[in-house]
Amino acid sequence: MNLRLGIVGGGQLGMYLSQAASRLGIDSCVLTEAEDAPAASFATRLIVGDPGDANTLEQLIEASDVITFDKEDIPNEALMQLRQAAQQRRIEIRPEAETLFLLKDKGQQKTWLAENRFPTLPFKLLQGNLGKSEREALAEQFSLPLVQKARCGGYDGRGVQIIDDLDALWDTPSLVEPFLEDAPEIAVLLARDVEGSTEAWPTFGMDFDPQLNSVTTVYTPANISASLAEEAAELGVRIVNALGGVGVFAIEMFIDGEGALQVNEISPRVHNSGHLTMEASPVSQFEQHVRAVCGLSLVDVSTTRPAAMSNILYREAFRKACPAQPEAQRGENEDITLHWYGKPPGRPGRKMGHITALAANPGEAVRLAKEALENLADSETQAA
């Protein structure tokens, strides 16, 4: 009988994990709340329901040997149920439930980083609305502007705001930290297997949409010195080793005004920043994650090519271009690939797909990816 991989979450990350599992001869069972989720087209089995529902989650447990995740925001009750099943040796959970308990709460995550002496920006945890004296104390501790992050549930720019007026603070459990203007942000993407061996891709540079607080472009290698890239990779490995994590992890870092690394966030899963590995690397982040969590050997990623990825963030100009089913398209230039996730048109800024470009250097790859994105918008405007 084939090894059975359970995946909590059926978005594009779950979809690509299912595809990777299939190529490795591993059955995938995806638990998703939407019957038309992107992963529905590729999962061996689909369970439609709320992961927080005990009966629904039990179906996934019974259908799986190993369970992993395409997101960290899993209900606590579900994590406790999965942990109990693992303790009963009914399944393996990778990464472990304790890792998700820790990292899905940005406040707990930042506290863990600070307590373990990993470099991160100073911060303060807020429980909710602040009174006048509390706002004054906060103003004394931090200079404006500040970044506020909801402790749970934020993604794709949601749950994050930059404020220069403390009256604009959200009334929600959150953390605040200094805003580093014009600070470059990089990501370290690495995999760790069940034996503790690691493979790290070359460091990624990232550009963001300032309005959406969402990644627009990712490229590799990042435009930093070789010594800083090595330092970032070593820091990422130390963090994942300290967590005892198994699978792919993405560690986002700022480079502050002194040129020092400051850990921003840790994602215990495959990540948007790693999509370009599908074309640029000997192994995609998705296959590497499946290999890690299923006890297979990792693939050497040292020969990853210079590449860039542009997110296709939804706008009305793309409405007619969005296919109803996931698909990959390659044009005349075989170094450019257009990936659609098969999502119905939605809110502005929603990730509908991405474009990957390969080139002799990351700057040229960025140019090609952005040009392909602009051409896509232009062609849709002309068609309209």
C-alpha positions as CSV (number, residue, x, y, z in Angstrom):
1,M,0.0,0.0,0.0
2,N,1.3,3.5,-0.9
3,L,2.2,5.9,1.9
4,R,-0.7,8.2,2.6
5,L,0.0,11.9,3.1
6,G,-2.8,14.0,4.7
7,I,-2.7,17.7,4.0
8,V,-4.7,20.3,6.0
9,G,-5.6,23.0,3.5
10,G,-6.5,22.9,-0.1
11,G,-5.2,26.2,-1.5
12,Q,-2.4,26.5,-4.1
13,L,0.1,25.3,-1.6
14,G,-1.9,22.1,-0.9
15,M,-2.4,21.7,-4.6
16,Y,1.3,21.7,-5.4
17,L,2.0,19.4,-2.4
18,S,-0.6,17.0,-3.8
19,Q,1.1,17.1,-7.2
20,A,4.5,16.5,-5.7
21,A,3.2,13.5,-3.7
22,S,1.7,12.0,-6.8
23,R,5.0,12.2,-8.7
24,L,6.6,10.4,-5.8
25,G,4.0,7.6,-5.8
26,I,2.4,8.9,-2.5
27,D,-1.3,9.1,-2.1
28,S,-2.6,12.5,-0.8
29,C,-5.8,13.2,1.1
30,V,-6.6,16.9,1.4
31,L,-8.9,18.4,4.0
32,T,-10.4,21.7,2.7
33,E,-13.4,23.8,3.4
34,A,-14.1,24.5,-0.3
35,E,-15.2,21.8,-2.7
36,D,-13.7,23.8,-5.6
37,A,-10.4,24.5,-3.9
38,P,-7.3,24.3,-6.1
39,A,-6.1,21.0,-4.6
40,A,-9.4,19.3,-5.6
41,S,-8.0,18.7,-9.1
42,F,-4.9,16.7,-7.9
43,A,-5.6,15.1,-4.5
44,T,-6.1,11.4,-4.4
45,R,-8.9,12.0,-2.0
46,L,-10.7,15.2,-1.0
47,I,-12.5,15.7,2.4
48,V,-14.6,18.8,2.4
49,G,-15.3,20.3,5.8
50,D,-14.1,22.4,8.7
51,P,-10.7,21.3,10.1
52,G,-12.0,22.4,13.5
53,D,-14.8,19.8,13.4
54,A,-13.7,16.6,15.2
55,N,-15.5,14.2,13.0
56,T,-14.2,15.7,9.8
57,L,-10.6,15.7,11.2
58,E,-11.0,12.1,12.2
59,Q,-11.7,11.2,8.6
60,L,-8.3,12.7,7.7
61,I,-6.6,10.9,10.5
62,E,-8.0,7.6,9.4
63,A,-7.0,8.2,5.7
64,S,-3.4,9.3,6.5
65,D,-0.1,7.9,7.7
66,V,1.6,11.4,7.9
67,I,-0.2,14.7,8.2
68,T,1.2,18.1,7.2
69,F,-0.2,21.6,6.6
70,D,-0.4,24.2,3.9
71,K,-1.0,26.9,6.5
72,E,-0.2,27.4,10.2
73,D,-3.5,29.0,11.3
74,I,-5.0,25.7,12.5
75,P,-7.7,25.7,15.3
76,N,-6.2,24.8,18.7
77,E,-8.8,22.0,19.1
78,A,-7.7,20.4,15.8
79,L,-4.0,20.6,16.8
80,M,-4.9,18.9,20.1
81,Q,-6.8,16.2,18.3
82,L,-3.9,15.6,15.9
83,R,-1.4,15.6,18.8
84,Q,-3.5,12.9,20.6
85,A,-3.6,10.8,17.5
86,A,0.2,11.1,17.1
87,Q,0.7,10.1,20.8
88,Q,-1.5,7.0,20.1
89,R,0.9,6.3,17.2
90,R,-2.0,6.4,14.7
91,I,-0.2,9.1,12.6
92,E,2.9,11.2,12.3
93,I,2.5,15.0,12.4
94,R,5.2,16.9,10.6
95,P,5.9,19.6,11.6
96,E,4.7,18.7,15.1
97,A,1.6,20.2,16.7
98,E,3.7,22.0,19.2
99,T,5.5,23.9,16.5
100,L,2.3,25.1,15.0
101,F,0.9,26.1,18.5
102,L,4.0,28.2,18.9
103,L,4.4,29.8,15.4
104,K,0.8,30.5,14.5
105,D,0.6,33.2,17.2
106,K,3.0,36.0,16.2
107,G,3.2,37.1,19.8
108,Q,4.4,33.7,21.0
109,Q,6.7,33.5,18.0
110,K,8.4,36.8,18.7
111,T,8.7,35.9,22.4
112,W,10.3,32.6,21.5
113,L,12.8,34.3,19.2
114,A,13.8,36.8,21.9
115,E,14.0,34.2,24.6
116,N,16.3,32.0,22.5
117,R,18.5,35.0,21.6
118,F,17.8,35.1,17.9
119,P,18.0,38.6,16.5
120,T,14.6,40.3,16.1
121,L,13.3,43.8,16.4
122,P,12.1,45.0,19.8
123,F,8.4,44.6,20.3
124,K,5.5,44.9,22.7
125,L,2.4,42.7,23.0
126,L,-1.0,44.4,23.2
127,Q,-4.1,42.8,24.5
128,G,-6.5,45.2,22.8
129,N,-7.6,48.8,23.0
130,L,-5.2,51.1,24.9
131,G,-6.1,53.8,27.3
132,K,-4.6,57.3,27.1
133,S,-1.8,56.5,29.6
134,E,-1.0,53.3,27.8
135,R,-0.7,55.0,24.5
136,E,1.6,57.6,26.1
137,A,3.8,54.9,27.5
138,L,3.9,53.2,24.1
139,A,4.9,56.5,22.5
140,E,7.8,56.9,24.9
141,Q,9.0,53.3,24.3
142,F,8.8,53.5,20.4
143,S,9.0,56.3,17.9
144,L,6.5,56.5,15.2
145,P,5.7,55.0,12.7
146,L,5.0,51.6,14.1
147,V,4.0,48.2,12.6
148,Q,1.1,46.5,14.2
149,K,0.5,42.8,13.5
150,A,-2.6,40.8,14.6
151,R,-1.3,37.9,16.7
152,C,-3.3,35.3,14.8
153,G,-5.0,34.9,11.4
154,G,-3.2,37.4,9.2
155,Y,-1.8,36.5,5.8
156,D,-1.2,38.1,2.4
157,G,-0.9,41.5,4.0
158,R,-4.0,41.2,6.1
159,G,-3.6,41.6,9.8
160,V,-0.7,44.1,9.3
161,Q,-0.7,47.9,9.3
162,I,1.8,50.7,9.5
163,I,0.6,53.5,11.6
164,D,1.9,57.0,12.5
165,D,-1.0,57.8,14.9
166,L,-1.6,55.6,18.0
167,D,-5.3,56.3,17.8
168,A,-5.3,54.1,14.7
169,L,-4.3,51.0,16.6
170,W,-6.6,48.0,16.1
171,D,-8.5,46.8,19.1
172,T,-7.3,43.3,18.9
173,P,-4.6,41.1,20.5
174,S,-1.5,42.1,18.6
175,L,2.2,43.1,18.7
176,V,3.8,46.4,17.7
177,E,7.4,46.9,16.5
178,P,9.4,49.6,14.9
179,F,8.9,50.3,11.2
180,L,12.2,50.0,9.3
181,E,11.8,52.3,6.3
182,D,13.5,51.1,3.1
183,A,14.9,48.0,4.9
184,P,15.6,45.2,2.5
185,E,13.8,41.9,3.3
186,I,15.1,38.5,2.4
187,A,13.9,35.0,3.0
188,V,15.7,31.8,3.8
189,L,13.9,28.7,2.6
190,L,15.2,25.4,3.9
191,A,14.1,21.8,4.4
192,R,14.9,19.6,7.4
193,D,14.3,15.9,7.4
194,V,13.5,13.4,10.2
195,E,17.2,12.7,10.8
196,G,18.0,16.4,11.2
197,S,19.7,17.0,7.9
198,T,19.0,20.3,6.1
199,E,19.1,21.7,2.6
200,A,18.8,25.5,2.1
201,W,18.1,27.2,-1.2
202,P,20.1,30.3,-2.1
203,T,18.7,33.3,-0.2
204,F,15.7,35.0,-1.8
205,G,15.2,38.8,-2.1
206,M,11.7,40.2,-1.8
207,D,9.8,43.3,-3.0
208,F,6.5,44.3,-1.5
209,D,3.4,46.3,-2.5
210,P,3.3,49.1,0.2
211,Q,-0.5,49.4,0.0
212,L,-1.3,45.7,0.2
213,N,1.7,44.8,2.5
214,S,2.0,41.7,0.2
215,V,4.9,40.2,-1.8
216,T,5.0,41.3,-5.4
217,T,8.3,39.9,-6.6
218,V,10.8,37.3,-5.3
219,Y,14.2,36.7,-6.8
220,T,17.3,34.5,-6.2
221,P,20.0,34.9,-5.3
222,A,19.3,38.0,-3.2
223,N,21.3,41.1,-3.8
224,I,23.4,40.8,-0.7
225,S,27.0,39.9,0.0
226,A,28.1,36.2,0.0
227,S,29.0,36.5,3.7
228,L,25.6,37.9,4.6
229,A,23.8,35.2,2.6
230,E,25.8,32.6,4.4
231,E,25.1,34.2,7.8
232,A,21.3,34.3,6.9
233,A,21.3,30.6,5.9
234,E,23.2,29.6,9.1
235,L,20.7,31.6,11.1
236,G,17.8,29.9,9.4
237,V,19.2,26.4,10.1
238,R,19.8,27.3,13.8
239,I,16.2,28.4,14.1
240,V,14.7,25.3,12.5
241,N,17.0,23.0,14.5
242,A,16.0,24.8,17.7
243,L,12.3,24.1,16.8
244,G,13.1,20.5,15.9
245,G,11.1,21.2,12.7
246,V,10.6,18.7,9.9
247,G,9.6,19.9,6.4
248,V,10.1,23.1,4.6
249,F,10.4,26.3,6.6
250,A,10.6,29.9,5.4
251,I,12.3,32.5,7.6
252,E,11.8,36.1,6.6
253,M,14.5,38.6,7.7
254,F,15.0,42.3,7.6
255,I,18.4,43.9,7.0
256,D,18.5,46.9,9.4
257,G,20.4,50.2,9.0
258,E,23.5,48.7,10.5
259,G,23.5,45.8,8.0
260,A,22.4,43.3,10.7
261,L,19.8,40.6,10.2
262,Q,16.6,40.8,12.2
263,V,14.2,37.9,12.0
264,N,10.7,39.0,10.9
265,E,8.6,35.8,10.8
266,I,8.9,32.1,10.6
267,S,6.5,30.0,8.4
268,P,6.5,26.2,9.2
269,R,5.4,25.3,5.7
270,V,6.0,25.7,2.0
271,H,5.9,29.4,1.2
272,N,5.0,32.0,-1.5
273,S,8.6,33.0,-1.6
274,G,9.6,29.6,-2.8
275,H,7.4,29.2,-5.9
276,L,10.3,29.9,-8.2
277,T,11.9,26.6,-7.1
278,M,9.4,24.8,-9.4
279,E,11.5,25.9,-12.4
280,A,14.8,27.1,-11.0
281,S,15.8,24.2,-8.6
282,P,16.6,20.5,-9.0
283,V,13.7,20.0,-6.7
284,S,10.7,22.2,-5.9
285,Q,9.9,23.3,-2.4
286,F,6.8,21.1,-2.6
287,E,8.6,17.9,-3.5
288,Q,11.3,18.6,-0.9
289,H,8.6,19.1,1.8
290,V,6.9,15.9,0.9
291,R,10.3,14.1,0.9
292,A,11.1,15.5,4.4
293,V,7.8,14.8,6.1
294,C,7.5,11.3,4.5
295,G,11.0,10.2,5.6
296,L,12.6,10.3,2.2
297,S,16.1,11.7,1.5
298,L,16.4,15.4,0.6
299,V,17.7,16.6,-2.8
300,D,20.8,18.8,-3.1
301,V,19.6,22.3,-4.2
302,S,23.1,23.9,-4.6
303,T,22.6,24.2,-8.4
304,T,19.5,26.4,-8.2
305,R,19.5,28.8,-11.2
306,P,19.0,32.6,-11.0
307,A,15.3,33.3,-11.2
308,A,12.4,35.6,-10.3
309,M,8.8,35.2,-9.5
310,S,6.0,37.8,-9.8
311,N,2.7,37.2,-8.0
312,I,-0.4,37.7,-10.1
313,L,-2.5,39.8,-7.6
314,Y,-6.1,40.1,-8.6
315,R,-7.4,43.2,-10.3
316,E,-10.3,43.6,-12.7
317,A,-7.9,43.7,-15.7
318,F,-7.2,40.0,-15.0
319,R,-10.8,38.8,-14.7
320,K,-11.2,37.2,-18.1
321,A,-7.7,35.7,-18.0
322,C,-8.3,33.7,-14.8
323,P,-9.0,30.1,-15.9
324,A,-11.5,28.0,-13.9
325,Q,-9.0,25.2,-13.4
326,P,-5.3,25.3,-12.3
327,E,-2.9,25.3,-15.2
328,A,0.6,26.2,-16.3
329,Q,1.3,28.0,-19.5
330,R,4.6,28.4,-21.3
331,G,5.0,30.9,-24.2
332,E,7.6,31.4,-26.9
333,N,10.2,32.1,-24.2
334,E,10.6,28.7,-22.5
335,D,12.3,30.4,-19.5
336,I,9.0,32.1,-18.6
337,T,6.2,30.1,-17.0
338,L,2.7,31.4,-16.1
339,H,1.0,29.5,-13.3
340,W,-2.7,29.9,-12.6
341,Y,-4.3,28.5,-9.4
342,G,-7.8,28.1,-10.7
343,K,-9.3,30.4,-8.2
344,P,-12.5,32.4,-9.0
345,P,-12.0,36.1,-9.4
346,G,-12.0,37.7,-5.9
347,R,-10.9,40.6,-3.9
348,P,-8.2,43.0,-5.1
349,G,-4.8,41.7,-4.1
350,R,-5.8,38.0,-3.9
351,K,-3.1,35.7,-5.3
352,M,-4.5,34.2,-8.5
353,G,-1.2,32.8,-9.8
354,H,2.4,33.6,-10.4
355,I,5.0,34.0,-13.2
356,T,8.4,32.5,-13.0
357,A,11.4,33.7,-15.1
358,L,14.8,32.2,-15.5
359,A,17.9,34.2,-16.6
360,A,21.6,34.5,-16.4
361,N,21.3,36.8,-13.3
362,P,18.5,37.8,-10.9
363,G,18.1,41.3,-12.2
364,E,17.4,40.1,-15.8
365,A,15.0,37.5,-14.3
366,V,13.1,40.2,-12.4
367,R,12.8,42.3,-15.6
368,L,11.4,39.3,-17.6
369,A,8.9,38.4,-14.9
370,K,7.6,41.9,-14.5
371,E,7.5,42.4,-18.3
372,A,5.4,39.2,-18.6
373,L,3.0,40.4,-15.9
374,E,2.6,43.8,-17.6
375,N,2.0,42.1,-20.9
376,L,-0.7,40.0,-19.3
377,A,-2.5,43.1,-18.1
378,D,-2.0,44.8,-21.5
379,S,-3.4,41.9,-23.4
380,E,-6.5,41.7,-21.2
381,T,-7.1,45.5,-21.5
382,Q,-6.9,45.3,-25.3
383,A,-9.2,42.2,-25.4
384,A,-11.8,44.2,-23.4
